[in-house]
Amino acid sequence: MVSWGFAIAGALFGLAGCAPAVLLLEGVLRERVRAEVGWGLAAVAVSFVALSAAVVAVRLLSPDDTLAFGTSMAGTFLAVWALESLRASRDVCGATRGRKEG
């Protein structure tokens, strides 16, 4: 049986795990932050450590609910990044649409 509390918690942790990189991407798209590899790696590392720690904590505290938590967390994380990649792609394509190549 699905534990909806853990599924909802997984979705919230998935959103929180996206926050560092999404905030960085939004800053770059709005030209408030300069795009640098170091900042991107730091955002990925923070997300990885936070999400891994959350899954380990759920696994230790309630092993039966790990599947509900983990799938909800991963699904939310991937859904947010799918939307962000579409938005970034649209911004980049829109910015280059009026220019001539060559």
C-alpha angles and dihedrals in degrees: 000000000000116000102219093193091060091043091054091045089051091053091050092049089048089056092046090049090056094050101088096050095037091053089050092048092048090050091051093047091050089045093238093117129042113237109246131166092227093059091048093051091048091052091049092047093051091049093047095049094045095047093043091050090050093052092046091049092051090046091053097042101039114007094179092060097049094096094052092046096044098046092047091048094048093044093051092045092052094044092054091049092048089056093044092049091051090049093048091046091051091050093049094045091046091051093053098039096090097046125092118226122227 
